[in-house]
Amino acid sequence: MAIYNLKVEPAKNRSVVLKYEYIMRENGFSWEKNKEKYDDFLYGENFNMPSFAQDNPKYFWECSEVYESINANHFRTIEFSLPHELNDEENIELATKFAEELFGENYVYSLAVHSKSSEDPNKRNIHCHIIFCERELDGIERKEHNFFKKANTKNPSLGGAKKNREWQKYSKLYQVRQTWESMLNEKLKEKNLELVSCKSLKAQRQEAIAEGNFLKAEMLDRPAINLKKEYI
């Protein structure tokens, strides 16, 4: 049975370079350093990198730490579970399709899929990590020291890429959650698998009771799986 588990987080003073290395399993997070812990890398790719980082995507995130203002949010993450019922290729396709739906060609982002064993030998813990920059691409080529400058609304070429403040709003978080629900359910329906909901278990239980489906309501009377309350 597939589960719905998705969270969106700001940087919270974390290093974006370390986060990039973590999701891409590089340096201290590589399987060579700790095969038992980090031998779970399945897929990784970088999207919409500016020209100054085309050949070295990690350099983009390094520049973010150097040139972004100290108090700025350097990056945001989206992390979500993928259905273990699908094969690796299907899950990679689903994750990249979801990211493309969210970002298109408008944002710089890095995506990785990890797959590791779980407590249940018949189920894999397969999930996706995305880090993205909130600065919206506008077609203007900028050097690294200009890309992260404050935007200039009167003359955009003289300033940095403008940050989209929508990512800070709860409505945007809910839109992301709804988008994943829709795309995930489309794939689950194609496979004749049980559908999921982005609503809290409490809300789903109330709906089931209103529909007179008391068996479903009883099944939903349980704690959420690996999901912090603030993300519901």
Number of C-alpha atoms within 10 A of each C-alpha: 11 17 18 22 23 22 17 18 15 16 15 11 12 12 16 23 16 17 20 22 16 17 23 23 23 16 12 13 20 19 16 13 14 11 11 10 11 20 17 18 17 18 16 18 13 17 19 17 20 20 14 16 17 14 10 12 21 19 16 23 26 16 17 23 19 13 16 17 13 10 7 12 18 24 23 19 19 18 18 20 21 27 23 18 16 16 9 18 10 13 22 22 10 19 24 18 13 18 18 15 14 15 15 13 16 17 20 22 25 23 24 24 26 24 19 16 12 11 8 8 7 9 14 17 16 22 22 23 21 24 25 21 22 22 20 16 20 13 11 13 15 17 13 19 13 17 26 23 16 16 18 13 12 8 8 14 17 16 17 24 25 19 16 12 10 11 16 13 9 11 11 14 19 16 12 21 22 15 16 24 19 16 15 23 19 14 17 19 11 9 11 10 14 11 17 16 18 20 15 15 18 15 12 17 22 16 14 17 14 11 11 11 13 14 11 15 20 12 10 18 13 11 9 16 9 11 14 11 8 6 15 16
